[in-house]
Amino acid sequence: MHDLAIIIVSTNEATWLRPCLTSVFEHAGPIALDVVVADNESTDGTRQLVEEEFPRARVVTCRNRGFSHANNRGIMATDSRYVLLLNPDTEVLEGTFAHLVDDLDDRSTVGAVGVKQVTPDGALFPTVRRFPNALRAWGEALACERWPVGAGLFGERELDLARYDRELDCDWTSGSFLLLRREALESAGLLDERFFIYSEETDLCLRVKRSGWEVRHLPCMTILHHAGKAGVSAKMEAQAAYARLQFVRKNFSPAHRGAYVAALYAQHLLRAGFPRGPERRAASRRALRVLLGKEDAPFGPPPPHGVVARGT
């Protein structure tokens, strides 16, 4: 049995895979490591790159039915004690996976962890999150999350960046680096494949916590994440809004769902009219069309035969 399996989903991400995989193996440490690239029908030579340049990694080919589907295919192909879901546009900067696994071995109640992430300009990327609710959605719509008081009430993100230097409890953490204990994953279930992309990690962490496990931020490793590398994308903004709808329809009561969706409408309505750049306004307008049912989501639900996690 391996100590750690690292699942990296590539949908034509060969450009990012080379630095990502290089850093993964450089920062492995003394550990039994299984690295799996889940190839989502790539046409950019992903398989060839991995097989020729990284013989210690392996490729699992899957149909492009989304981030959750591909990660699940990778998870099913492994037998490790821990599983890491890692974005291809990341690089490990500090720490080793051996150290991280040792820390998890010492924390038997922790089911999932995230680590420190920085952007290419060196800024800390806030990955410690609180679960969505209507009040936080209204706080974000009205730009209240940066208030010096009540941050926990009015926003999902932990924006006190000094706190990221120490271990923190959190509700959920970014799926760009999400390390899961195998037992926690088995008790919570796999990723819900109805989420093509976005909100799948929020839903998974919610089920991990409902299964009795803790979710934690550990600062013993730092990664570089090329977040927002493609700039503002109307398509992906619309998909993110749709995924939020999926999450609340699955997890909220009707009354709570109504209040949350109203806040989501308000958020994008305000952004669509606010003078913050034509690309951002266009992105919010497209998100509004999806929310109002006037346009299909860019990536809708997968075929019915896809794997859906337990408890859905």
C-alpha positions, 0 to 999 in steps of 0.5 A, spaced: 500 500 500 502 506 498 502 512 503 500 517 498 496 518 491 496 524 488 491 525 483 492 530 477 486 532 472 489 534 466 484 537 460 489 539 455 494 541 461 500 539 458 504 546 459 503 546 466 504 538 468 511 539 466 513 544 472 507 541 476 510 533 476 517 536 477 516 539 483 511 533 486 517 528 485 522 533 488 518 534 494 516 527 495 521 526 501 521 518 504 514 516 502 511 511 498 508 515 492 503 514 487 502 519 482 496 519 477 494 523 471 487 523 470 487 524 462 480 528 460 481 526 453 486 531 452 489 532 445 495 536 447 500 530 448 498 529 455 499 522 455 506 522 451 509 527 456 507 523 462 510 517 459 516 520 456 518 524 462 515 522 468 516 514 468 514 514 476 507 517 474 502 513 470 496 515 466 489 514 467 484 515 461 477 517 462 472 521 458 471 528 459 465 528 464 468 533 469 473 535 474 469 530 479 468 524 474 476 524 473 478 525 480 474 519 482 477 515 476 484 516 479 481 515 486 479 508 484 485 506 481 489 507 487 490 504 494 493 509 498 492 511 505 491 518 503 489 521 497 491 528 494 487 532 489 492 537 486 491 542 480 496 541 474 497 549 475 500 548 481 508 547 483 510 545 490 515 550 493 516 548 500 515 542 505 515 535 503 509 530 502 513 525 507 512 531 512 505 532 511 503 525 511 507 524 518 503 530 520 496 527 518 498 521 522 499 525 528 492 527 527 487 521 527 481 526 527 483 530 521 479 527 515 482 533 510 487 538 509 489 544 505 496 548 505 498 555 504 498 557 497 501 563 493 500 566 487 505 568 481 506 575 484 507 572 491 501 574 494 497 569 499 491 566 496 486 565 501 484 558 501 481 557 508 473 557 507 467 557 511 461 554 508 456 558 504 450 560 507 445 566 505 448 571 510 455 570 507 452 570 500 449 577 502 455 579 505 459 578 499 454 581 494 454 587 498 462 587 499 461 586 507 466 580 507 472 585 508 469 589 514 474 589 520 468 586 524 464 580 523 468 577 517 465 570 519 458 572 518 459 576 512 464 572 508 466 565 506 474 566 505 478 567 511 482 574 509 486 575 515 492 573 512 497 572 518 492 566 520 495 562 515 502 561 518 499 557 523 494 551 524 487 552 523 480 549 523 476 550 517 469 548 514 472 547 507 478 548 503 480 549 496 480 543 491 486 545 488 490 542 493 485 537 497 488 532 501 484 526 504 484 521 509 482 514 505 477 512 511 474 519 511 473 519 503 470 512 504 465 514 510 463 521 506 463 518 499 467 520 492 466 527 489 459 528 487 459 527 479 453 532 478 458 537 479 462 538 473 466 543 476 466 548 482 463 547 489 465 539 488 470 540 494 465 544 498 460 539 498 465 533 499 468 537 505 461 538 508 460 530 507 467 529 510 465 533 516 458 530 517 461 524 517 465 526 524 472 528 521 475 535 521 478 539 516 484 543 517 489 548 514 496 546 515 502 551 514 507 545 513 507 546 505 507 552 501 505 551 493 504 556 487 498 556 484 497 560 478 490 562 480 486 566 474 491 564 469 486 565 464 483 572 466 476 573 467 472 568 463 464 569 462 463 561 461 467 559 467 463 565 471 457 562 469 459 555 471 461 557 478 454 560 479 450 554 476 455 550 481 453 554 487 445 553 485 447 545 485 450 546 492 444 549 495 439 545 491 442 539 494 444 542 501 439 547 503 432 547 506 427 551 501 427 557 505 434 558 506 435 556 498 431 562 496 434 567 501 441 564 498 439 565 491 436 572 492 443 574 494 446 570 488 442 574 483 443 581 487 451 579 487 451 578 479 446 584 478 450 589 482 457 587 478 453 587 471 452 594 472 458 596 476 464 600 472 469 594 474 471 593 466 467 590 460 470 583 461 467 582 468 461 586 467 460 581 461 461 575 466 456 577 471 451 578 465 452 571 463 452 568 470 445 572 471 442 569 464 444 562 467 441 563 474 435 566 471 434 560 466 435 564 460 441 560 458 444 553 459 450 552 464 456 551 460 457 544 463 451 541 465 450 535 469 453 529 466 450 522 464 445 519 469 450 513 469 456 517 472 458 515 479 454 520 484 457 520 491 453 517 497 448 521 501 446 525 495 
